[in-house]
Amino acid sequence: FRKLGLSLAKDDIVQLKEAYKWIIHPQLSEELGVPADGKSLFEVSVVFAHPETDEECHFLATACPDCFKPAKNKQSVFTRMAVIKALEKIKEEDFLKHFPCPPSSPKNLCVALEIQCNNGAVFVAGRYNKYSRNLPQTPWIIDGERKLESSVEELISEHLMAEFKAESFNFSSSGREDVDVRTLGKGRPFAIELVNPRRIHFTAEEMKGLQQTINNSSDKIQVRDLQLVTRSAIGRMKEGEEEKTKTYSALIWTDKAIQKEDIAFLDDIKELKLDQKTPLRVLHRRPLAVRCRIIHTMQSEYIDEHHFRLHLKTQAGTYIKEFVHGDFGRTKPNIGSLLNRTADILELDVESVDVDWPPTLDN
Amino acid sequence: RICVITLAEAHPLLQSGKTIKSINYQISANCSRLQNKVSGKSKRVRLFDLGAQFLTELAPLCRISSSDGEEYTIYSCIRGRLIEVNENILSNPAILQEKPSTEGYIAVVLPKFEESKSVTQGLLTQKEYEEVLLKRLNSSS
């Protein structure tokens, strides 16, 4: 090519799969009677085999041995990345010693081995409220036996799976609450990935209708702001889990009597630093560590000599129950140590999850 | 099932008149229950990764000396992995006697998943324990 005075940039070289698409799209389009959209969520993957050239690139291993290191997971050492790396490294003269340029014409056509159709996943987001003190986030099954009926994710996803005609779902939320904790206020953001959905087009009205169906089907949970979102949504939601504040309401019991004056000082404490060791109740599945968390503000509501309600605004990731009862002294300070009594938590509600995503819809 | 090891209510150290002089987690020349290994890719500080310390029933956890010269060895009493020892009682021995069943705990042990049931079955319920104490009282009088 150089002799002809033409210079080719890397981008000028057409990728094989692009050329294939240019050829096949019009043919599919004509056959099926619909326009072809190369950027749609519907994916057809075709696997080709061409045995005569399978080992064509193996010569690169002798020329560039350090590009091809065997790794446990890989079937073959000649991965696409490794070959590209070697091609960049090898000098033109060395390459030409082993391989003709331009390459010789193949003798056989390649064969289509496998054709698979797949619908790209769609994402539905919203916020959920939880009104039951007996509902786990995910199904609670031990040794094949379901310990508690249903779960937050099943109650929300059931209807979505049916309408979107999806194969399976992945539910994630901006943090989560215990089985016995309610989620009030505007609720907690969640996102559901619907895998291989057969139906993906829904109008805003239809989404509203879906939301209503879910809300009519259960009084244990309610959803709002139900909408279709992009994959990047998950990132925004997880951001909230680590960074944003949460507010709670806790019903607290004390062993020794308290008067209104005894708890008033809690309202004045700002930015209280806690050192929380991994709570005993989760130690069987989490590593032992110490986490520093901040209680931004507190507001107490005296009930009687042994009870009061505490509203708190805390940093994400704070264990509230442990802040109240102290977890054998492993969360310091705690309500017990602050009040110089033994305290325990009777009820906990999430009042708000301060993440401004997903966008609020006028429901 | 996570287990918290504490002193039983009838333990001599919890009877009136006893003052704790010292608590020692150094069991032998080579073994301290306080070994502090910081490991792992955790972005938070890892405390006491005592994963290497597997305990059997008779493994000593610590030795406690009282001011009257007596020394008591506290044993694990169950099989399991030592997760954590309570450092709070080192800095504040009083809580061992004031709150033996909560802040004054000795250690946290995690039995092997397969052994969880057999470990629990080898223990006494509160009621059974009280019966044992009653029998002990009657036989000595």
Interface residues (C-beta under 8 A of the other chain):
Chain A: K277 L280 R281 L283 H284 P287 L288 A289 V290 R291 G326 F328 G329 T342
Chain B: R1 I2 V4 G40 S42 R44 V45 R46 L47 F48 D49 I83 E84 N86 N88 I95 K99 T102 E103 Y105 V108 L110
